[in-house]
Amino acid sequence: MDISVVVPLYNEEESLPELLAWIDRVMQANSFSYEVVLVDDGSNDTSWTVIEDLQTKYSSVKGIKFRRNYGKSAALFSGFEIVKGDVVITMDADLQDSPDEIPELYRMIKEEDFDLVSGWKQKRYDPISKTIPSKFFNRTARAMSGIKLHDFNCGLKAYKKKVVKSVEVYGEMHRYIPILAKEAGFVKITEKVVQHQERKYGVTKFGLSRFINGFLDLLSISFISKFGKKPMHFFGLLGTLMFLVGFFASAWIGAQKLYSMSLGEIAPRVTNSPYFFIALTTMIIGTQLFLTGFIAELVSRSSSERNTYQIEKEI
């Protein structure tokens, strides 16, 4: 099979028939063999009934229905598990992503051998309340990941099948799949300017909270990718530095006390100095961080995924 299209959706009953007709028209025009995986993320409208009707009209349609709303990441992950196409395309169900982009995305994967091609909505029809935070997070993601993409959160992306089979998407990580792919060893990542449509039906399903969650997830994925298998390198180093700072500060305070006594002066008690307690607290925190790293290292080494790896080729 040439292409698998994964479409996560939530309350998109009006747009689904038009979207499927558009996808089918593009696929037929380019003689692609394809499947469309529609993942209903706990919709409370008639989206699932529409999917059932579409399945009788298009043999290429597959449907997954969640019992409740789990989020876009869970929807994508469940879709990735069952895809069979050589190239996997993801797009939103709200008609803001154009299926006309599919042939070129497919060509870039197959002919130019990219692992992942991300869409870039250079001209957007979203309100400023979405575009400004989006630019901030994209700039932050570029700086932290080293991946030169302008639009990490664009729903229109193309992947080699082995990419989506190798990454685990959870939480709000769907916007950072390029980072997950890079950490899995798929470094041939690029972007393509894509057409952005104005929303035709319904309302946006994302609020301000997604930007807060997105930033926290970026910190999480950056930390896990660097220290997930070697937590002692982070906690141990930080703990050791803090302990040494506290130790030398305490030693300096004690040395001052002894020096004053050697001169016959009446020196105040060490415990009368607030710096003594600051130094002591720093030593305690440093010890706790070191022990945290030690325990995390034990947990990591006992994990069943401690030595997971994937073989690209074998002779």
N, C-alpha and C positions, 0 to 999 in steps of 0.2 A: 504493500500500500504506500502511495506517495505521501499523503498528508493526513495528519490528525489535527482537527481544530477543537480546542478545549475552551468552552465558554461558561464561566461561572456566572450565576445570575441570582437575583433576589427581587421578586416582584416586577418582572419584566414581561407580563402577559401580552402587552400591546406590541412590543417590538420584535418578539420572537419570530412570528411568521414572515415578517419583512426581512429579518436578518437571514433566516434560512434560505429564502428564495434568492437573496443576493449572493450568499455563499455558493449555492448550487449553480447559479448562473456563471459565476467566475470559474468554478471547477470544470463545468462542462465546456466552457469556451477554451480552456487550456488542456482538456483531456486528462485531468488528474483523477486518479483513484483516491478516494478520501472517505473519512468518517468525521462526524461532528459529535463531540461528547458534551452534552448539556448538563451542567451540575446545578440543580436547584438547591440553593443554600437556605432551605427552610422558609420558602415564600409563603405568605398568607393570602395570596390572591389565587388566581386560577392558572398560574404558570405551569404547574405540573400537568394539568389537563391539556393545555396547549402543547406541551412536549409530547404527550401521548398521541395527540392528533397528528403532530408533525411526523412522528415515527411511522405512522401508517402511510403517510404521503412520501416520505423520503426514507429509503431503506438504509441510508448511511447514518441516520440519527441514532445515537445511544443516549440514555438518560440515567442520571443518578439523582436521587432525592434524599436530602438530609431530613432528619426528624425535627431539627430546630436550626436556627441560624448559628453556624460555627465560624463564619468569616471566609474571606476570599482565599486565604492561604490553604485552609482545609479543603475548600472546593477544588483548587488547582491540584493539590496533592492527590486527591482521590481520582481526579481525571487523569493525571500522569500515570497512575498505577495501571490503567487499562488501555492506554493508547497503543496503537500498532503501526502507525505511520512512520516512515523514515524521517520525516520532518514534522515537528510539532509546532503548531501555531496557537497562541493564546490571544484572545480578544474579549472585550467586554460586550455585554448583551444589549447595551443601550443605544446602539447604532452610531456612537461617536467614533468608533474604529471602523475603518473602511475595508471590507473584504477585497477591494480592488488592489490592495497592497500585497496580497498573498503571493501572486506569481513572482514578483521581484524578490520577496523575502525567501521564497523557496529556491530561487536561482542563486542567491547569495550563499545559502547553506550548501547547496549541492555543487555548484560550480566554483565558488570562491573558497569553499571549505571552511567557512566560519563555524564555530561551535554554537554561537549565540548571536542573534541580530536583534537589537532593541529598537523599538520605534522612538522617534523624537518628534513630538508635537511642537514644531517650531512656532507655528501660529495657532494659538489656542482660543477657544470660545468659552472659557471658564471665567467666573467672576474673579475680581482682584483678590478676594479673600482666600482663593485657592492658589492663584498663580504666584503671589509673593511668597507665602510659606513654602511652596513647592520649589521655587528657585533656591531658597535658603537651604533646604534639605538636600537638594541635588548637589549643590556646591559642597556641602559638608560631606556627603557620601563620596564624592570624587576625591576630596582631600584625604579621607580616611582609608579608602580602598585602593586608590591609585588607578581606578578604572575610569577612563575618559568618556563618560556618557553624560548627556545633557538632561536626560529624562528617565531616571531609574524607575519611576512609578508608571510609565506608560504600559497599559494593558496589552498592547499589540507587540508581541515578540515572537521570534522564531528560534527553534532549538533543534539540534540533532537529537534523535531519540535517546541516545545514551546519556545525554546531559540531564534530561528530566528524570531518567531512571536512577541517576546518581545523587540527586540532591533531595534533602528532606525539607519541605516547606511547612512551617508552623507559625503560630502566633500571628504577627503582622509582617512576616518575613517575605511575603510575595513581592514587595517592592524592591527587595534586595537579592532576588534570585541571581543576578549577575555576579554578586559578591560570593554567594554560595557556590556558584559554578566555578569561579576562579579558584576558590579554596579547594574544590574537588579536582583541580588540575586542568580545567578547560579554559585556556587563556586567550583563545582566538575569539575575542568579543569585539563587536563593532556596533554601529547604530545606523539607522536610515531615517531620513526625514519622511514623515508620514502625514497624511491628510487628517485633520481633526474636524469632526462634524459637530454641529450644535445638537444638543439633546432634543430629540423629537417628542418623546413620550416620558411621562413620569417626572420624578425629581431625583436629585443625587442622593445616594445612600451613605455618603460619608460626611462626617461633621468635623469640628475643630479637634476633637479628641484623637483623630487619626494621625495628626501631625505630632502630637505629644508622644503617642505610642510609637510612631515611626522613629522618632529621635531616640527613644529608649531602646528600641530594637536594634538600631544602628550601633549604639554603644555595646549592646549585648553581643551582637554578631562579631563586632570587631574584637572584643575581649576573648570570646570563645575561640575564634579562628586563630588567635595568637597564643593563647595560654590554656586552651581547653585540654590539651594533652600534656601540658607541663606547668601546672598551676604554681609549683614551687618557685619557678623562675620569676613570677610576679610577687606573690605573697612573701616568699622567702627573702627576696632582695629588698623589698620595701620594709619588711620587719627588721632585717639586719641593720639597715641604714638608720631606722628610727631608734633601735636599741643602742647603737653606737653613739648617736647624737645625745641621747639621754645619759649614757654612761660617762662620756667625756664631759658633759655639762655638770654632772654630779661630782666627778673627780675635780673639776676646776673649782667648784664651790668648796669642796673639802680642802683643797690645797690652799685656798685663800684663808680658810680658818686656821690651818696649821701655821701658815706664814705669819699671821697676826699674833698667834700665841708665842712663836719663836722670838718675836720682837718685844714680848712682855706686855702687849696690849690686851685689853679686855675685849675679845671679839664676841659679837652676838651669836646666839645659837644658829646652827645651820637650818634648823626647822623654822626659824623666824623668817627665812627668806622664801618668798613665793617661787623663786626660780628653782629651788630644790624640789618642790612638789611638781612643777612643770617637767623637770628632768625625770623625776620618778615616774610620772604618768606616761611620758614618752617611752621609757624603758618597758613599762608594762604593756603598752599598746604594741610596741615592736615585738615583744615576746608572743603576744596573742596572734599577731599577723604571721609570725614564723610558724607557730603551731597550726594555724589555719592552713597554710601552704603544705605543711607536712601531712595533715589529715587528708586534704584534697588530693595530694599525690598518691596516697594509699588507695583512695576511692578510685582515682583515675586508673591506676595500675591493675585494679581488680575488675575494671569494666570489660565487658565482652567485646567492646569496640576499640580496645586499646591499640590493636595492631591491624585495623582494617585498612585495606588498600585495594586498588583495582588494577588489573593487568590490561594494558592497552593492546599489546600484541604478544603472541607467543609462537615460537618455532619449535 
